[in-house]
Each structure stands twice: as structure tokens, then as C-alpha cells.
């Protein structure tokens, strides 16, 4: 739950920056936004092996365990 709240606050802050930015700055903000969220979420929800198999043998895109 904490990771979700932190992610939400990051989105709110970056959205405010994006809304106030000029056209040239928006591309930089988007790049930083992607880096920040990717690094943060990767640290709190690491993917161990990409696609994981479910009990029925089919590949699952996302793991339900943290």
C-alpha cells in the first residue's frame, strides 16, 4: 500500500511539473518521469524471471506475489 501511495504522489508532482512546462521542457520531464517511476517500482516490485507460469501451465504476464 505504501508503494502505491508513493507512486501516486510521484505522478501528482510530475503532472504538475509537466502542466507548467514549456514545449521543450515537456520531453525532458517525460524522460525523467519514466526513469523515476521505473527505478522506484523496479525496486519495490522486482520481476524475477519475466513471464511466470500459472498453475494451468499458461504464462502469466504479472506475478501476484510481492
mmCIF file of the C-alpha atoms, coordinates in Angstrom:
data_MODEL
# 
_entry.id   MODEL 
# 
loop_
_atom_site.group_PDB 
_atom_site.id 
_atom_site.type_symbol 
_atom_site.label_atom_id 
_atom_site.label_alt_id 
_atom_site.label_comp_id 
_atom_site.label_asym_id 
_atom_site.label_entity_id 
_atom_site.label_seq_id 
_atom_site.pdbx_PDB_ins_code 
_atom_site.Cartn_x 
_atom_site.Cartn_y 
_atom_site.Cartn_z 
_atom_site.occupancy 
_atom_site.B_iso_or_equiv 
_atom_site.pdbx_formal_charge 
_atom_site.auth_seq_id 
_atom_site.auth_comp_id 
_atom_site.auth_asym_id 
_atom_site.auth_atom_id 
_atom_site.pdbx_PDB_model_num 
ATOM 1  C CA . UNK A 1 1  ? 0.000  0.000   0.000   1.00 0.00 ? 1  UNK A CA 1 
ATOM 2  C CA . UNK A 1 2  ? 2.886  2.362   0.744   1.00 0.00 ? 2  UNK A CA 1 
ATOM 3  C CA . UNK A 1 3  ? 4.370  1.837   -2.724  1.00 0.00 ? 3  UNK A CA 1 
ATOM 4  C CA . UNK A 1 4  ? 1.017  2.723   -4.298  1.00 0.00 ? 4  UNK A CA 1 
ATOM 5  C CA . UNK A 1 5  ? 0.756  5.938   -2.262  1.00 0.00 ? 5  UNK A CA 1 
ATOM 6  C CA . UNK A 1 6  ? 4.325  6.951   -3.076  1.00 0.00 ? 6  UNK A CA 1 
ATOM 7  C CA . UNK A 1 7  ? 3.746  6.259   -6.774  1.00 0.00 ? 7  UNK A CA 1 
ATOM 8  C CA . UNK A 1 8  ? 0.574  8.347   -6.701  1.00 0.00 ? 8  UNK A CA 1 
ATOM 9  C CA . UNK A 1 9  ? 2.404  11.286  -5.125  1.00 0.00 ? 9  UNK A CA 1 
ATOM 10 C CA . UNK A 1 10 ? 5.161  10.997  -7.736  1.00 0.00 ? 10 UNK A CA 1 
ATOM 11 C CA . UNK A 1 11 ? 2.550  11.064  -10.511 1.00 0.00 ? 11 UNK A CA 1 
ATOM 12 C CA . UNK A 1 12 ? 0.852  14.118  -8.999  1.00 0.00 ? 12 UNK A CA 1 
ATOM 13 C CA . UNK A 1 13 ? 4.129  16.015  -8.667  1.00 0.00 ? 13 UNK A CA 1 
ATOM 14 C CA . UNK A 1 14 ? 5.362  15.172  -12.139 1.00 0.00 ? 14 UNK A CA 1 
ATOM 15 C CA . UNK A 1 15 ? 1.959  16.027  -13.647 1.00 0.00 ? 15 UNK A CA 1 
ATOM 16 C CA . UNK A 1 16 ? 2.148  19.476  -12.066 1.00 0.00 ? 16 UNK A CA 1 
ATOM 17 C CA . UNK A 1 17 ? 5.652  19.998  -13.467 1.00 0.00 ? 17 UNK A CA 1 
ATOM 18 C CA . UNK A 1 18 ? 4.508  18.829  -16.901 1.00 0.00 ? 18 UNK A CA 1 
ATOM 19 C CA . UNK A 1 19 ? 1.496  21.169  -16.900 1.00 0.00 ? 19 UNK A CA 1 
ATOM 20 C CA . UNK A 1 20 ? 3.695  24.173  -16.067 1.00 0.00 ? 20 UNK A CA 1 
ATOM 21 C CA . UNK A 1 21 ? 6.472  23.308  -18.536 1.00 0.00 ? 21 UNK A CA 1 
ATOM 22 C CA . UNK A 1 22 ? 7.094  24.739  -21.962 1.00 0.00 ? 22 UNK A CA 1 
ATOM 23 C CA . UNK A 1 23 ? 7.149  22.537  -25.086 1.00 0.00 ? 23 UNK A CA 1 
ATOM 24 C CA . UNK A 1 24 ? 10.907 21.854  -24.933 1.00 0.00 ? 24 UNK A CA 1 
ATOM 25 C CA . UNK A 1 25 ? 10.854 21.037  -21.228 1.00 0.00 ? 25 UNK A CA 1 
ATOM 26 C CA . UNK A 1 26 ? 7.966  18.559  -21.567 1.00 0.00 ? 26 UNK A CA 1 
ATOM 27 C CA . UNK A 1 27 ? 10.130 15.985  -23.350 1.00 0.00 ? 27 UNK A CA 1 
ATOM 28 C CA . UNK A 1 28 ? 12.731 16.187  -20.582 1.00 0.00 ? 28 UNK A CA 1 
ATOM 29 C CA . UNK A 1 29 ? 10.080 15.851  -17.904 1.00 0.00 ? 29 UNK A CA 1 
ATOM 30 C CA . UNK A 1 30 ? 8.588  12.790  -19.604 1.00 0.00 ? 30 UNK A CA 1 
ATOM 31 C CA . UNK A 1 31 ? 12.020 11.138  -19.769 1.00 0.00 ? 31 UNK A CA 1 
ATOM 32 C CA . UNK A 1 32 ? 12.677 11.844  -16.074 1.00 0.00 ? 32 UNK A CA 1 
ATOM 33 C CA . UNK A 1 33 ? 9.177  10.715  -15.168 1.00 0.00 ? 33 UNK A CA 1 
ATOM 34 C CA . UNK A 1 34 ? 9.736  7.345   -16.864 1.00 0.00 ? 34 UNK A CA 1 
ATOM 35 C CA . UNK A 1 35 ? 13.131 6.907   -15.200 1.00 0.00 ? 35 UNK A CA 1 
ATOM 36 C CA . UNK A 1 36 ? 11.874 7.815   -11.742 1.00 0.00 ? 36 UNK A CA 1 
ATOM 37 C CA . UNK A 1 37 ? 8.830  5.537   -11.825 1.00 0.00 ? 37 UNK A CA 1 
ATOM 38 C CA . UNK A 1 38 ? 10.692 2.664   -13.477 1.00 0.00 ? 38 UNK A CA 1 
ATOM 39 C CA . UNK A 1 39 ? 13.509 2.754   -10.946 1.00 0.00 ? 39 UNK A CA 1 
ATOM 40 C CA . UNK A 1 40 ? 11.212 3.156   -7.950  1.00 0.00 ? 40 UNK A CA 1 
ATOM 41 C CA . UNK A 1 41 ? 8.702  0.497   -8.968  1.00 0.00 ? 41 UNK A CA 1 
ATOM 42 C CA . UNK A 1 42 ? 11.511 -1.849  -10.007 1.00 0.00 ? 42 UNK A CA 1 
ATOM 43 C CA . UNK A 1 43 ? 12.983 -1.571  -6.526  1.00 0.00 ? 43 UNK A CA 1 
ATOM 44 C CA . UNK A 1 44 ? 9.737  -2.304  -4.680  1.00 0.00 ? 44 UNK A CA 1 
ATOM 45 C CA . UNK A 1 45 ? 8.245  -4.816  -7.144  1.00 0.00 ? 45 UNK A CA 1 
ATOM 46 C CA . UNK A 1 46 ? 11.164 -6.648  -8.755  1.00 0.00 ? 46 UNK A CA 1 
ATOM 47 C CA . UNK A 1 47 ? 10.416 -9.030  -11.612 1.00 0.00 ? 47 UNK A CA 1 
ATOM 48 C CA . UNK A 1 48 ? 12.288 -12.244 -11.085 1.00 0.00 ? 48 UNK A CA 1 
ATOM 49 C CA . UNK A 1 49 ? 12.030 -14.005 -14.423 1.00 0.00 ? 49 UNK A CA 1 
ATOM 50 C CA . UNK A 1 50 ? 9.812  -12.083 -16.803 1.00 0.00 ? 50 UNK A CA 1 
ATOM 51 C CA . UNK A 1 51 ? 6.780  -14.189 -17.589 1.00 0.00 ? 51 UNK A CA 1 
ATOM 52 C CA . UNK A 1 52 ? 5.903  -16.671 -14.879 1.00 0.00 ? 52 UNK A CA 1 
ATOM 53 C CA . UNK A 1 53 ? 3.784  -19.796 -15.344 1.00 0.00 ? 53 UNK A CA 1 
ATOM 54 C CA . UNK A 1 54 ? 0.432  -20.173 -13.659 1.00 0.00 ? 54 UNK A CA 1 
ATOM 55 C CA . UNK A 1 55 ? -0.777 -23.433 -12.220 1.00 0.00 ? 55 UNK A CA 1 
ATOM 56 C CA . UNK A 1 56 ? -2.530 -24.237 -15.522 1.00 0.00 ? 56 UNK A CA 1 
ATOM 57 C CA . UNK A 1 57 ? 0.750  -24.069 -17.479 1.00 0.00 ? 57 UNK A CA 1 
ATOM 58 C CA . UNK A 1 58 ? -0.098 -20.811 -19.245 1.00 0.00 ? 58 UNK A CA 1 
ATOM 59 C CA . UNK A 1 59 ? 2.293  -17.889 -18.937 1.00 0.00 ? 59 UNK A CA 1 
ATOM 60 C CA . UNK A 1 60 ? 1.157  -15.069 -16.681 1.00 0.00 ? 60 UNK A CA 1 
ATOM 61 C CA . UNK A 1 61 ? 2.208  -11.555 -17.558 1.00 0.00 ? 61 UNK A CA 1 
ATOM 62 C CA . UNK A 1 62 ? 2.361  -10.299 -13.967 1.00 0.00 ? 62 UNK A CA 1 
ATOM 63 C CA . UNK A 1 63 ? 3.070  -12.108 -10.748 1.00 0.00 ? 63 UNK A CA 1 
ATOM 64 C CA . UNK A 1 64 ? 0.541  -11.747 -7.956  1.00 0.00 ? 64 UNK A CA 1 
ATOM 65 C CA . UNK A 1 65 ? 3.168  -12.169 -5.233  1.00 0.00 ? 65 UNK A CA 1 
ATOM 66 C CA . UNK A 1 66 ? 5.366  -9.390  -3.942  1.00 0.00 ? 66 UNK A CA 1 
# 
